[in-house]
Amino acid sequence: MSDRLARAFPYLLIAPAVLPLIYVSGLVFPYIAVKIFLLWGFGIVASAIFLFLALSGRPFFYGRLRRPFAWIPFALLVVAYGTSILGIGFYHSFWGLFERGDGLLTLTVITAFFYLILLSADRVFFERLTKVVAVVAGLVAAIAVLQWATTMLGDRVWFLPPVTGRIGSTLGNAAFLAGYLGMALFVILYALRDAAGKWRRIFTIAAILSVLAIFFTATRGTILALLGSLIVAFAYALWKGEGSTRRFGRYGLISIICIGALFFGFRSQLAQVPFEPIQRIASISLSEGTVSSRLFVWSHILEETLQRPFSGYGAEHIAQLFDKVYDPSLILEQWFDRSHNVFLDYFAQYGVFGLALYLALLGAFAASALRLHQRFPSGFMNPGLLFSLLILTYALQNFFVFDTPHSLWLLYALFASLIALSAEDSARPISLKRVPPFVPASVSSVILLVLIPIVALPFYANILLTKGYLLHVTDVKAANTYFERGLALGTFADLEYGYQAYSMYTDHQVSQLSGKDRIAAYDYALSLLTANFKKYPYDARTATYLGHIMDSAPPEVSVDDMFEAQVLSRAIELSPLRAQAWYMLANIALRRADALTEGDVRKEKWYREAIGLLEEYAEKEPTLPVPRYTLVTLYYKLGNLDTAKKWADEALQLYTDPDAAAARPAVKYYIAIEDWKNAARFLADLVADDPTNIDSLYDLAKVNYLAGDPAAALRIVEKLRKENPEILGTDQNFLNAITAYESR
């Protein structure tokens, strides 16, 4: 048995290299979760086998632990645990989320792989590792290129993962894919270096497909990182090369300079090219939406991080920093759990010591690559140069994207292998007194038992979550039962169960269900989000979602206004500028006003309370038209027309981009005061936002007629005659007027 385990052990250490290919359709989290469960499982099994072999007297390269570089990953792990214990919430720091797959557990497993590879790797292992990575990366890239081709043709092939935005292959995210392939490309080139025959053709195709896939992802961070590495490679050839290599480097640099000059010279034209990779690169500017969002996140999260520069906030708690600084007028994304800068992520989570150790890790990798460079002749295919370019690409792209467990595992595995390749010590058995035969098996068995709570139960929870999601409209009772069974497993999935329950209720159940089914869906979502609200008091997302659930309660259900106010107050405390919580808090007062009979003097009290909240938010957020148009509506109801007009004039100046949330109250106001021109403008935005809303379209026709544009009204009427002629009879006066205009 010991011999069989010893032969299988190296293959188990390489197994995570295959994970980027894993994709399981039909699950709520088909891309990341299954990969992470397998990574955890491989790590636990590999650790158990290692201890069995080590305690059984098998020799390993323990002397490599004397190298200073070998202790950097362990030191980083210690700092990560220390800062997470002192941080916002250790439980969440340890487990992370299905959706992301990070957390201390993942970092622990990846660090364990580093030491297992360090203690056992030799040149045969390294060659086998690079070949597997090259083949897997080539297949992942091939899937990405097929996705792009089928998307361009307007078709979808059943065996390919679906594309919901930019192509993501089996990683499901364009940035994840590009970041992984940006590293793997240099591993492919290393494998190509000594390959011959069919393997040389395979690796050549894999390299070409990887470059194409990275380009097709339109991930600017990785594309710019590879361009920077290409410039370094050409500069290296010009400096170290001779003859044709030197000329190639010179012409390569000249070509990049010329292409760059042409690119910047025709940048505005290239930004209009109907090809996303070119468009995204040409559109880079400080004012461009994505770039300005990143700059906002970087600057504000850095400010928050500098308040705790040494202790950090703990793993997986960047979302809390983002919620605190979130400003809807300055950033596009609603929820962020990364800063899109890995260095800032390490600083925010693990403090200055964590960032320093991460930089030391990158520096040690580069130093190991340079040491390898000295053992081979100079040239583009020098192994040391290839791995130096790999770490350069990894570092450069990490200024703009976020790391993934797969790219981090690859970094650690290659780093351990580079240290092992430079070592000259021999393998030795561990220095222990004679160990009884049952000890290795007992220790390994105990470690293997950890597979149940760490891998098996979360995986089953993911399956039950999926089953519940698939039934949440057709069979609410069964869906709730699956959710209850999944939560009863006691895994870390409860937070994401809550997110999914919110999404199911607000996106589908609230509009597609009625009666007892809708009440059952509401009650379950309310109970689940309430439990998470108490368990995760730092999570603004849970508090906001819970408030929205109560704000969308079925009419048959009475809502606890005091509890809802408590929930929304916490949401505002955690994310002061997030609009939804302010609006929903104002809605509590408006519901109380609406419950009173017409003419009740208490109505004005509740309107005034809502107005006070919205005016407070409008003062905090001076650039949004939505709260101002809501205030317009309330002041108009109170008969305060001058104040309503003041807020309307202010809101109109701020309304620069179509926004349905602002357009709805604006339309009501402008129709009420018979400002038909502005009413037509906002109704047009509502129709553009939801072209299927026939009522809004018919209202637009009538308002256009009143605004003095009967031709536009007639065009809409002609369209309605074809698509929904019945609605025309709902306003006979308008129909008579437009018919008379038509007959002129």
Sequence and secondary structure as in RCSB ss.txt:
>XXXX:A:sequence
MSDRLARAFPYLLIAPAVLPLIYVSGLVFPYIAVKIFLLWGFGIVASAIFLFLALSGRPFFYGRLRRPFAWIPFA
LLVVAYGTSILGIGFYHSFWGLFERGDGLLTLTVITAFFYLILLSADRVFFERLTKVVAVVAGLVAAIAVLQWAT
TMLGDRVWFLPPVTGRIGSTLGNAAFLAGYLGMALFVILYALRDAAGKWRRIFTIAAILSVLAIFFTATRGTILA
LLGSLIVAFAYALWKGEGSTRRFGRYGLISIICIGALFFGFRSQLAQVPFEPIQRIASISLSEGTVSSRLFVWSH
ILEETLQRPFSGYGAEHIAQLFDKVYDPSLILEQWFDRSHNVFLDYFAQYGVFGLALYLALLGAFAASALRLHQR
FPSGFMNPGLLFSLLILTYALQNFFVFDTPHSLWLLYALFASLIALSAEDSARPISLKRVPPFVPASVSSVILLV
LIPIVALPFYANILLTKGYLLHVTDVKAANTYFERGLALGTFADLEYGYQAYSMYTDHQVSQLSGKDRIAAYDYA
LSLLTANFKKYPYDARTATYLGHIMDSAPPEVSVDDMFEAQVLSRAIELSPLRAQAWYMLANIALRRADALTEGD
VRKEKWYREAIGLLEEYAEKEPTLPVPRYTLVTLYYKLGNLDTAKKWADEALQLYTDPDAAAARPAVKYYIAIED
WKNAARFLADLVADDPTNIDSLYDLAKVNYLAGDPAAALRIVEKLRKENPEILGTDQNFLNAITAYESR
>XXXX:A:secstr
 HHHHHHHHHHHHHGGGGGGG   TTSSSTTHHHHHHHHHHHHHHHHHHHHHHHHTT  B GGGGGSGGGGHHHH
HHHHHHHHHHSSS HHHHHH  TTT  SHHHHHHHHHHHHHHHHH  HHHHHHHHHHHHHHHHHHHHHHHHHHHH
HHTT   TTS   SSS  GGGTSHHHHHHHHHHHHHHHHHHHHT  THHHHHHHHHHHHHHHHHHHHT HHHHHH
HHHHHHHHHHHHHHH  THHHHHHHHHHHHHHHHHHHHHHTHHHHTTSS HHHHHHHT  TTSHHHHHHHHHHHH
HHHHHTTSTTT   TT HHHHHHHH  TTT S S  S  S HHHHHHHHHHHHHHHHHHHHHHHHHHHHHHHHTT
S SSTT HHHHHHHHHHHHHHHTTTS   HHHHHHHHHHHHHHHHHH     B    S   THHHHHHHHHHHHT
HIIIIIHHHHHHHHHHHHHHTTTT HHHHHHHHHHHHHT  TTHHHHHHHHHHHIIIIIHHH  HHHHHHHHHHH
HHHHHHHHHH TT HHHHHHHHHHHHT  TTS   HHHHHHHHHHHHHHSTT HHHHHHHHHHHHHHHHTS TT 
THHHHHHHHHHHHHHHHHHH TT SHHHHHHHHHHHHTT HHHHHHHHHHHHHH  S  HHHHHHHHHHHHHTT 
HHHHHHHHHHHHHH TT HHHHHHHHHHHHHTT HHHHHHHHHHHHHH GGGGGG HHHHHHHHHHHT 
